[in-house]
Amino acid sequence: MPLPNRVTPFGEIVADPARGLFMGNRGILHDETRRLGASRWRHPHWIICRLDYGTTRRALMAPGAYTELFFLDEATALAAGHRPCALCRPEAFRRFLACWPLDAQPSAKAVDAALHAARVTRGRRQVRYEAPLDSLPDGAMVEMDGAAWLVWRGRRHRWSPAGYLEAEPLDARNMSVLTPAPTVDVLRAGYEPVLHTSLAA
């Protein structure tokens, strides 16, 4: 049985056997039986990490250790409210900060605080806003008829846990934006996320 450690663009943590390109964490969310508790975060520092880091090897969801979360790709993680890890992805973190819209020289703490306010409510509901689909930058994600779609190169691509499926041209309809507003501005300023290989298939 797959573990409950895959994150969707809606910020939900689900069990799915498909593999992703990135790992991340939000703190210790599981118990000694590797089941999730009620909490979906323990701190505001939601990060996107490499799958491998030097010679480090981890037992997944070990007692007392942070809950390893996995993402299809970086656009998925950004939509869920995460940002690049400064430790294992320093170049991506620096590029993300260079595109940050709210402060000329933001600290990681300030970025995390702004992202936390823009991604989730106290009631654990994802924060969303409406915007015309064709106004969004590449790498942003929207919701349409219960599905998540990636905006990329003039088309929207339907997300699935295993990769992107069909694509449709962009239009001017208002959509519910999943990617937090500050991250949308980061994408608009030129940050290009790492995307799953299914997009080029």
For each residue, the residues with C-beta under 8 A, 3 or more apart:
1: 15
2: 6 15 16 17
3: 15 34 60 61
4: 13 14 15 30 35 36
5: 13 15 60 61 67 68 69 70
6: 2 13 14 15 16 18 20 69 70 71 161
7: 11 12 13 14 24 69 70 71 76 77 80 82
8: 11 12 14 76 80 148 159 161
9: 75 76 79 80 141 148 159 178 179
10: 79 80 126 143 148 178
11: 7 8 40 79 80 81 119 120 126
12: 7 8
13: 4 5 6 7 29 36 40 69
14: 4 6 7 8 161
15: 1 2 3 4 5 6
16: 2 6 161
17: 2
18: 6 72 161 162 163
19: 70
20: 6 23 70 71 72 73 76 196
21: 51 71 72 73 74 194 196
22: 48 49 50 51 70 71 73 74 77 194
23: 20 48 49 50 51 68 69 70 71
24: 7 46 47 48 49 69 70 71 77 82 85
25: 46 47 49 66 67 68 69
26: 29 40 41 42 43 45 46 66 67 69
27: 39 41 42 43 66 67
28: 42 64 65 66 67
29: 13 26 36 37 39 40 41 42 67
30: 4 34 35 36 37 61 67
31: 34 35 37
32: 63
33:
34: 3 30 31 60 61
35: 4 30 31
36: 4 13 29 30 40 67
37: 29 30 31
38:
39: 27 29 42
40: 11 13 26 29 36 124
41: 26 27 29 44 46 120
42: 26 27 28 29 39
43: 26 27
44: 41 112 113 115 116
45: 26 108 112
46: 24 25 26 41 80 81 82 83 112 115 116 119
47: 24 25 82 83 84 85 86
48: 22 23 24 71 74 77 78 82 83 84 85 89 92
49: 22 23 24 25 53 85 87 88 89
50: 22 23 53 85 88 89
51: 21 22 23
52: 56
53: 49 50 56 87 88
54:
55:
56: 52 53
57:
58: 62 65 68
59: 62 65
60: 3 5 34 68
61: 3 5 30 34 65 67 68
62: 58 59 65
63: 32
64: 28
65: 28 58 59 61 62
66: 25 26 27 28
67: 5 25 26 27 28 29 30 36 61
68: 5 23 25 58 60 61
69: 5 6 7 13 23 24 25 26
70: 5 6 7 19 20 22 23 24
71: 6 7 20 21 22 23 24 48 74 76 77 80 82
72: 18 20 21 76 159 161 162 163 196
73: 20 21 22 76 77 193 194 195 196
74: 21 22 48 71 77 78 84 92 193 194 195
75: 9 78 79 139 140 141 150 179 193 195
76: 7 8 9 20 71 72 73 79 80 141 159
77: 7 22 24 48 71 73 74 80 82
78: 48 74 75 81 82 83 139 141 179 180 183 187 193
79: 9 10 11 75 76 140 141 148 178 179 183
80: 7 8 9 10 11 46 71 76 77 119 178
81: 11 46 78 115 116 118 119 120 126 180 183
82: 7 24 46 47 48 71 77 78
83: 46 47 48 78 93 96 111 112 115 183
84: 47 48 74 89 92 93 95 96
85: 24 47 48 49 50 88 89 93
86: 47 89 90 93 108
87: 49 53 90
88: 49 50 53 85
89: 48 49 50 84 85 86 92 93
90: 86 87 93 94
91: 94 95
92: 48 74 84 89 95 96
93: 83 84 85 86 89 90 96 97 108
94: 90 91 97 98
95: 84 91 92 98 99 191
96: 83 84 92 93 99 100 111 186 191
97: 93 94 100 106 111
98: 94 95
99: 95 96 185 186 187 189 190 191
100: 96 97 103 106 111 182 185 186 189
101: 182 185 186 189
102: 106 110 114 182 185
103: 100 106 110
104:
105:
106: 97 100 102 103 110 111
107: 110 111
108: 45 86 93 111 112
109: 112 113
110: 102 103 106 107 113 114
111: 83 96 97 100 106 107 108 114 115 182
112: 44 45 46 83 108 109 115 116
113: 44 109 110 116 117
114: 102 110 111 117 118 182
115: 44 46 81 83 111 112 118 119 180 182 183
116: 44 46 81 112 113 119 120
117: 113 114 127
118: 81 114 115 127 180 181 182 183
119: 11 46 80 81 115 116 126 127 180
120: 11 41 81 116 124 125 126 127
121: 124 125 126 127
122:
123:
124: 40 120 121
125: 120 121
126: 10 11 81 119 120 121 178
127: 117 118 119 120 121 180
128: 143 176 177 178
129: 176 177 181
130: 174 175 176 177
131: 135 136 174 175 177
132: 135 136 172 173 174 175
133: 136 142 151 156 170 171 172 173 174 175
134: 170 171 172
135: 131 132 172
136: 131 132 133 140 142 151 175 177 184
137: 140 151 184 187 188
138: 151 152 153 187 192
139: 75 78 150 151 152 179 187 191 192 193 195
140: 75 79 136 137 150 151 177 178 179 184 187
141: 9 75 76 78 79 148 149 150 151 159 177 178 179
142: 133 136 148 149 151 156 175 176 177 178
143: 10 128 146 147 148 149 175 176 178
144: 147 149 156 175 176
145:
146: 143
147: 143 144 158 159
148: 8 9 10 79 141 142 143 158 159 178
149: 141 142 143 144 156 157 158 159 175
150: 75 139 140 141 156 157 159 164 195 199
151: 133 136 137 138 139 140 141 142 155 156 170
152: 138 139 155 156 157 195 199
153: 138
154: 169 170
155: 151 152 167 168 169 170
156: 133 142 144 149 150 151 152 167 168 169 170
157: 149 150 152 164 165 166 167 199
158: 147 148 149 164 165 166 167
159: 8 9 72 76 141 147 148 149 150 164 165
160: 163 164 165
161: 6 8 14 16 18 72
162: 18 72 198
163: 18 72 160 196 197 198 199 201
164: 150 157 158 159 160 167 196 198 199
165: 157 158 159 160
166: 157 158
167: 155 156 157 158 164
168: 155 156
169: 154 155 156
170: 133 134 151 154 155 156
171: 133 134
172: 132 133 134 135
173: 132 133
174: 130 131 132 133
175: 130 131 132 133 136 142 143 144 149
176: 128 129 130 142 143 144
177: 128 129 130 131 136 140 141 142 181 184
178: 9 10 79 80 126 128 140 141 142 143 148
179: 9 75 78 79 139 140 141 183 184 187
180: 78 81 115 118 119 127 183 184
181: 118 129 177 184 185
182: 100 101 102 111 114 115 118 185 186
183: 78 79 81 83 115 118 179 180 186 187
184: 136 137 140 177 179 180 181 187 188
185: 99 100 101 102 181 182 188 189
186: 96 99 100 101 182 183 189 191
187: 78 99 137 138 139 140 179 183 184 190 191 192 193
188: 137 184 185
189: 99 100 101 185 186
190: 99 187
191: 95 96 99 139 186 187
192: 138 139 187
193: 73 74 75 78 139 187
194: 21 22 73 74
195: 73 74 75 139 150 152 199
196: 20 21 72 73 163 164 199
197: 163 200 201
198: 162 163 164 201
199: 150 152 157 163 164 195 196
200: 197
201: 163 197 198
